[in-house]
Amino acid sequence: MKLRFPLTALAFLLAAQFPVTGFAAGGKKLEVFSWWTSGGEAAALDALFQAYRKADPGVEIINATVAGGGGSAARPVLQARLAGGNPPDTWQSHPGWELLGQYVAANYCEPITDIYQSEGWDKVVPKGLIDLMTKDGQTYAVLVGVHRGNVLWYNKKVLQKNGINVGDKVTFDEFFAAAEKLKSAGVTPLAVGDSGIWASSQLFENTLLGTVGPQGWTALFNGKMAWDDPKVKQAAETYGKMLGYQNSDHSALTWDQAVKAVMEGRCAFTSMGDWAYGEFAKAKLKDNEDFGWVAHPGTDAAFIIVADGFTLAKGAPHRDECVAWLKTCGSKDAQEAFNPLKGSIPTRTDADKSKFGPYHNWSMTAFGSAQLVPSVVHGEAAPAAFQQALNDAITTFVVDKNANNLTQALVQAAKESETAQ
């Protein structure tokens, strides 16, 4: 399987309920489609809406959110609307394969290259990010923030109570030693909420990266490393061992409910992208006092990018309002308001770091120094078919814990993705 976009470009980087959130006297509207419905996500989205209202107070915003972490429930709804010729004005999308392979290739998006030039974004957004949204010289989305996918979060007080100290980085052996200690004390070591299987897939993705390293990650997606390589099997076995420490009700919880289990001290750790930060912030918990974080075991030198952006629909019902929305999303003020609530960091290099707390500054530092790799779970590194095959394989693995079956399923998925391209 070959990536449509070379990973080297990244080296340039330093349901369906539609509540109305505002009313317009003149009949102007804007429909924004996303899957940001958890507490922290909704607060961050509202910050974007507030910024937009300042720029254009006369627009009725139709908040077309569809619940389901990672867009698992939203994408089928969106696809049906796009295929049926009933697009929202703008929708949330990840860059890379998801944006360019699913939406641009199908001619659902209008390019916004001229907005990049008129707003000066081409001077303040890293080229590698812009490349992930560009096809044939045209750019098709504006990113509002960049998440780090490979973060291990923990309840600081639970660990202190059990005599566990977490340093600047953690190995798998150190994690398992802590997990054993917690288990012996009657504390569930690892919170997982995989009612949406993508959350468990992300735990595997992070563990895979921690095993093969960023160079191995690149090799897997450019075809130079096979998906049944011994290191991939080792990652599957390590992942299976981690699942042995997860909460028994994992299949009944969403990702944010798993974060809540950590906040409440029922579990000690959770491996999740830094949208989890928004949940801690919404609960008024304090960085480095109530909760802490470290890169997922073995991944301190890598940064899994999960970036969120918005499009301009081809034939958007309210095009002018949508263009104004995109200008807001790319603005310095809006990104400085949105990202502290969301857990992500601005895509603009001119953001004021003093407006961000300890976690965000840690993430910004890592963003500038770690090797940057795209997420497969969030649709950036591989086609949608491979992403779905991974979720299906993980669904099976959670039950049978068979590393050989998992790697063979991924081998087959890679072959089918290669053939389909």
Buried (B, 14 or more C-beta within 10 A) or exposed (E): BEBBBEBEBBEEBEEBEBEEBBEBEEEBBBBBBBBBBBBBBBBBBBBBBBBBBEBBEEBBBBBBBBBBBBBBBBBBBBBEBBEEEEBBBBBBBBBBBBBBBBBBEEEBBBBBBEBBEEBEBEEBBBEBBBBBBBBEEBBBBBBBBBBBBBBBBBBBEBBEBBEBEBEEBBEBEBBBEBBEBBBEBEBBBBBBBBBBBBBBBBBBBBBBBBBBBBBBBBBBBBEEBBBBBEBBBBBBBBBBBBBEBBBEBBBEBBBBBBBBBBBEBBBBBBBBBBBBBBBBBBBEBEBEEBBBBBBBBBBBBBBBBBBBBBBBBBEBBBBEBBBBBBBBBBBEEBBBBBBBBBBBBBBBEEBEEEEBEEBBBBBBEBBEEBBBBBBBBBBBBBBBBBBEBBBBBBBEBBEEBBBEBBBBBBBBBBEBBEEEE
